[in-house]
């Protein structure tokens, strides 16, 4: 594998503007085109726009919900740029001063390692985001829509701090910082198209290896058999390998197990932080405070055992 000559931090930063052209930006017109085509198809095939208080028709759109997702995506573009800048500076320092070697961005193997590394670390981060409430608070906004369509793909979080920390091993392994961020952008572009009900199951070899709309519909389902399944970004192989894969056997109900009934984008992004702070403030023991922060969503302190009719059930906050 090719190894580049060590270069200083100033040299890394000076070389970044050209390769740091984010692949997500030129993909935006295609995102909007596909979103528009799907929206028009939904209205044509279903005859009417999905009603707000009914279960959405397959592939349906609600204008207010879709515009909420688009608005969250626009803000996410700005916040993500800020997080990427911080990541770039930190990764450049790690790459320059701590990495035992520096891989060449001109060698194909560097890109293979970067894409596989980003995808594996994304799986691990994504799984943690569903099992640790503090991280879930950053991610839950993406799951807050009862609709599943290309607009939902744009309903992104504004806090990328967890992912930034999760990718530290990659520059430490000698992958150039801009390659790490470019690989993440490739992952984001790929994951756009899996947010649709208009594509049925694909040929078995594709379904076995890659994340597909069928697999990702399961991930967005709030039905008990589908909770905490199919975390993969590009590859579904990680879920098969680590035991978190479930096939789609019925059409999911989408959204959170306890819905946040608002279209206010600030509330959707911050609701779980506020609820978590409220639970921590109400707790009387430190282990309960820690449980509310680092336990899974819906975690509640153990109750004194008594007759079943006296034992309260923990509320679902997923």
C-alpha positions, 0 to 999 in steps of 0.5 A, spaced: 500 500 500 502 506 498 505 511 503 505 518 502 511 522 505 510 526 512 507 533 511 506 538 516 499 541 519 500 547 514 501 543 508 495 539 510 490 545 510 493 548 504 492 542 500 484 541 502 480 546 499 480 543 492 479 535 494 474 538 500 469 539 495 463 536 498 460 530 494 453 532 497 453 539 494 452 536 486 447 531 488 442 536 491 439 537 484 438 530 484 435 529 491 430 535 489 428 531 482 427 525 485 423 528 491 419 531 486 418 525 482 416 521 488 411 526 490 408 527 484 407 519 483 404 519 490 399 524 488 397 521 481 397 514 484 393 515 490 389 520 487 389 525 493 394 527 498 395 523 504 391 526 510 394 528 516 390 524 521 390 518 517 395 513 516 399 515 510 398 511 504 404 508 501 409 513 499 404 518 501 406 525 502 403 531 507 405 538 504 407 540 511 411 534 514 415 534 507 416 542 508 418 541 515 423 535 513 426 540 507 427 545 512 431 541 517 435 539 512 437 546 509 439 547 517 443 541 517 447 543 511 450 549 515 451 545 521 454 539 518 459 544 515 461 547 521 462 540 524 466 538 518 470 544 519 472 542 526 473 535 524 477 537 519 482 541 524 482 535 529 483 530 524 489 534 520 492 534 527 491 527 528 493 525 521 500 529 521 502 528 528 499 521 531 498 517 525 504 512 524 504 512 517 500 516 512 496 513 506 496 516 499 489 519 497 491 517 490 491 509 491 485 506 490 486 501 496 486 508 501 479 509 498 476 502 499 479 502 507 476 509 508 469 507 505 469 500 509 471 504 515 466 509 515 461 504 513 463 500 519 463 506 524 457 509 522 453 502 523 457 502 530 455 509 531 448 508 529 447 502 533 449 506 539 444 512 537 438 507 538 441 505 545 444 510 549 439 516 550 444 522 550 446 520 543 438 518 541 437 525 543 441 527 537 438 522 532 431 522 534 429 528 529 430 523 523 425 518 525 420 523 527 416 523 521 410 518 520 411 518 513 417 515 509 419 518 503 425 522 499 423 528 504 424 524 510 431 523 508 432 530 508 430 530 516 437 530 518 440 532 525 444 538 527 449 535 532 454 531 528 459 531 534 458 523 535 460 521 528 466 526 529 468 523 535 467 516 532 471 517 526 477 518 530 480 511 528 480 513 521 485 519 521 489 515 526 490 509 521 493 514 516 487 516 512 487 523 509 482 527 513 479 530 506 478 522 504 474 521 511 470 526 510 469 525 502 467 518 504 462 520 509 459 524 504 458 518 499 455 514 505 450 520 505 448 520 498 447 513 498 442 513 504 438 518 500 435 513 495 433 508 501 428 512 504 422 510 499 416 506 499 416 506 491 421 501 490 420 494 492 425 488 494 431 488 489 434 482 487 437 477 492 444 478 492 443 486 492 438 485 498 443 480 501 449 485 501 447 492 501 442 497 505 436 497 500 429 501 501 426 494 504 431 494 509 431 501 511 423 501 512 424 496 517 429 501 521 424 506 521 418 502 523 416 503 530 413 496 530 416 492 536 419 486 531 422 492 527 425 496 533 433 497 533 434 493 527 438 494 520 443 500 522 447 499 516 449 505 512 451 502 505 452 495 507 447 491 510 452 486 512 454 489 518 447 487 521 447 480 518 454 479 522 452 482 528 445 480 529 441 486 528 438 484 521 431 483 520 427 482 513 421 486 512 415 482 512 409 487 513 409 494 512 411 498 518 408 504 522 413 509 521 415 515 526 417 515 534 413 510 539 411 516 542 410 521 537 412 529 538 406 532 534 409 538 532 412 541 525 416 546 529 423 544 527 427 547 533 422 543 538 423 536 533 431 537 534 431 539 542 425 535 545 429 529 547 434 533 550 429 537 554 425 531 556 432 528 558 434 534 562 427 534 566 428 526 568 435 528 570 432 534 575 427 529 577 431 523 579 434 523 587 439 518 586 446 519 582 445 512 578 438 514 576 441 520 573 446 517 569 441 512 567 436 517 564 442 520 560 446 513 558 441 508 559 437 506 553 431 510 550 425 509 555 429 507 561 426 508 568 429 506 575 427 500 578 421 500 582 419 496 588 416 490 587 409 489 589 402 486 586 402 486 578 396 491 579 401 496 583 407 495 579 407 501 574 410 500 567 415 504 564 413 509 559 415 508 551 419 514 549 422 511 543 
